[in-house]
Amino acid sequence: MFTNEAYKTYLLQIQELEQRMVRESWELSEKIDDPEIKEFMLHIMRDEERHVGYVQEMMRILDEQG
């Protein structure tokens, strides 16, 4: 079984990855001229932002558990 600290370490790595995906999706969307593809990239970015929120919520729960 993993400790809370092991989970937090893992979640911090996932959070960093998700935040990088938000930035990269945004940066790519800024370079795209096609409105349909641009909107698709922004949709991906919003999904990644939601994932960041999930990770933050999991870390909050672990903090509450001590």
Backbone as CSV, one residue per row, in Angstrom:
resi,resn,N_x,N_y,N_z,CA_x,CA_y,CA_z,C_x,C_y,C_z
1,MET,0.844,-1.183,0.000,0.000,0.000,0.000,0.887,1.242,0.000
2,PHE,0.461,2.234,-0.734,1.215,3.483,-0.808,0.894,4.384,0.381
3,THR,1.860,5.157,0.786,1.637,6.144,1.836,1.048,7.405,1.210
4,ASN,0.498,8.265,2.069,-0.002,9.551,1.575,1.106,10.349,0.900
5,GLU,2.298,10.280,1.457,3.418,11.021,0.867,3.762,10.495,-0.522
6,ALA,3.714,9.183,-0.708,3.979,8.602,-2.029,2.914,9.049,-3.031
7,TYR,1.649,9.053,-2.580,0.575,9.533,-3.454,0.783,11.003,-3.808
8,LYS,1.157,11.816,-2.828,1.369,13.245,-3.082,2.504,13.467,-4.073
9,THR,3.567,12.706,-3.940,4.687,12.817,-4.877,4.220,12.480,-6.286
10,TYR,3.478,11.408,-6.410,2.934,11.003,-7.705,2.007,12.075,-8.261
11,LEU,1.107,12.567,-7.414,0.139,13.565,-7.866,0.814,14.868,-8.283
12,LEU,1.882,15.253,-7.617,2.618,16.451,-8.029,3.214,16.269,-9.420
13,GLN,3.674,15.066,-9.714,4.195,14.791,-11.057,3.075,14.868,-12.092
14,ILE,1.933,14.309,-11.763,0.787,14.359,-12.675,0.318,15.799,-12.861
15,GLN,0.285,16.560,-11.777,-0.135,17.956,-11.864,0.782,18.746,-12.794
16,GLU,2.070,18.525,-12.673,3.027,19.212,-13.539,2.786,18.850,-15.006
17,LEU,2.550,17.588,-15.272,2.279,17.139,-16.629,0.999,17.771,-17.171
18,GLU,-0.055,17.765,-16.373,-1.326,18.349,-16.810,-1.193,19.855,-17.052
19,GLN,-0.463,20.544,-16.189,-0.266,21.982,-16.379,0.531,22.256,-17.651
20,ARG,1.503,21.408,-17.932,2.277,21.561,-19.167,1.370,21.346,-20.383
21,MET,0.458,20.395,-20.288,-0.466,20.144,-21.394,-1.410,21.334,-21.605
22,VAL,-1.812,21.986,-20.516,-2.638,23.196,-20.647,-1.864,24.245,-21.433
23,ARG,-0.621,24.499,-21.022,0.199,25.517,-21.708,0.432,25.164,-23.168
24,GLU,0.786,23.912,-23.419,1.100,23.515,-24.795,-0.139,23.552,-25.683
25,SER,-1.280,23.164,-25.155,-2.522,23.232,-25.931,-2.855,24.681,-26.268
26,TRP,-2.689,25.568,-25.285,-2.950,26.993,-25.506,-1.983,27.557,-26.550
27,GLU,-0.706,27.272,-26.371,0.295,27.794,-27.306,0.036,27.303,-28.725
28,LEU,-0.322,26.045,-28.855,-0.616,25.504,-30.176,-1.861,26.162,-30.763
29,SER,-2.873,26.360,-29.946,-4.105,26.993,-30.446,-3.839,28.400,-30.962
30,GLU,-2.881,29.089,-30.363,-2.537,30.443,-30.796,-1.863,30.458,-32.170
31,LYS,-1.309,29.336,-32.577,-0.595,29.251,-33.851,-1.465,28.720,-34.985
32,ILE,-2.668,28.315,-34.661,-3.552,27.683,-35.642,-4.520,28.716,-36.203
33,ASP,-4.630,28.722,-37.520,-5.547,29.652,-38.180,-6.932,29.044,-38.407
34,ASP,-6.995,27.753,-38.621,-8.270,27.094,-38.892,-9.141,27.142,-37.638
35,PRO,-10.315,27.796,-37.713,-11.142,27.974,-36.506,-11.619,26.654,-35.892
36,GLU,-11.900,25.660,-36.720,-12.385,24.389,-36.185,-11.281,23.659,-35.415
37,ILE,-10.087,23.651,-35.964,-8.966,22.998,-35.283,-8.569,23.798,-34.039
38,LYS,-8.618,25.123,-34.159,-8.297,25.974,-33.008,-9.246,25.675,-31.848
39,GLU,-10.544,25.587,-32.148,-11.535,25.303,-31.108,-11.310,23.922,-30.507
40,PHE,-10.922,22.964,-31.337,-10.630,21.630,-30.833,-9.466,21.676,-29.852
41,MET,-8.419,22.424,-30.167,-7.271,22.545,-29.264,-7.677,23.230,-27.964
42,LEU,-8.545,24.216,-28.062,-9.016,24.882,-26.842,-9.876,23.936,-26.007
43,HIS,-10.601,23.060,-26.653,-11.376,22.039,-25.947,-10.427,21.115,-25.175
44,ILE,-9.358,20.699,-25.828,-8.350,19.874,-25.156,-7.760,20.626,-23.968
45,MET,-7.468,21.917,-24.158,-6.913,22.722,-23.073,-7.869,22.747,-21.877
46,ARG,-9.156,22.931,-22.141,-10.134,22.964,-21.046,-10.199,21.608,-20.331
47,ASP,-10.096,20.531,-21.100,-10.046,19.208,-20.471,-8.839,19.093,-19.550
48,GLU,-7.701,19.555,-20.009,-6.484,19.491,-19.195,-6.620,20.353,-17.941
49,GLU,-7.272,21.509,-18.061,-7.513,22.348,-16.881,-8.385,21.594,-15.865
50,ARG,-9.357,20.864,-16.378,-10.220,20.074,-15.496,-9.402,18.990,-14.799
51,HIS,-8.479,18.383,-15.527,-7.616,17.359,-14.934,-6.762,17.943,-13.809
52,VAL,-6.265,19.158,-14.013,-5.492,19.826,-12.957,-6.358,19.964,-11.711
53,GLY,-7.607,20.334,-11.900,-8.523,20.465,-10.775,-8.745,19.142,-10.052
54,TYR,-8.844,18.050,-10.813,-8.999,16.727,-10.186,-7.789,16.391,-9.312
55,VAL,-6.616,16.667,-9.842,-5.391,16.372,-9.087,-5.348,17.217,-7.819
56,GLN,-5.684,18.492,-7.933,-5.684,19.362,-6.760,-6.689,18.882,-5.717
57,GLU,-7.832,18.403,-6.173,-8.841,17.874,-5.244,-8.329,16.611,-4.554
58,MET,-7.679,15.750,-5.287,-7.122,14.537,-4.669,-6.065,14.897,-3.627
59,MET,-5.249,15.902,-3.929,-4.217,16.316,-2.969,-4.865,16.931,-1.735
60,ARG,-5.949,17.667,-1.921,-6.662,18.248,-0.781,-7.200,17.131,0.118
61,ILE,-7.766,16.105,-0.489,-8.309,14.972,0.274,-7.179,14.292,1.060
62,LEU,-6.053,14.085,0.419,-4.916,13.462,1.129,-4.446,14.327,2.290
63,ASP,-4.444,15.649,2.081,-4.039,16.559,3.168,-4.998,16.438,4.356
64,GLU,-6.292,16.321,4.072,-7.284,16.187,5.136,-7.106,14.892,5.909
65,GLN,-6.666,13.852,5.217,-6.465,12.558,5.856,-5.216,12.520,6.714
66,GLY,-4.332,13.494,6.445,-3.113,13.590,7.247,-2.108,12.624,6.781
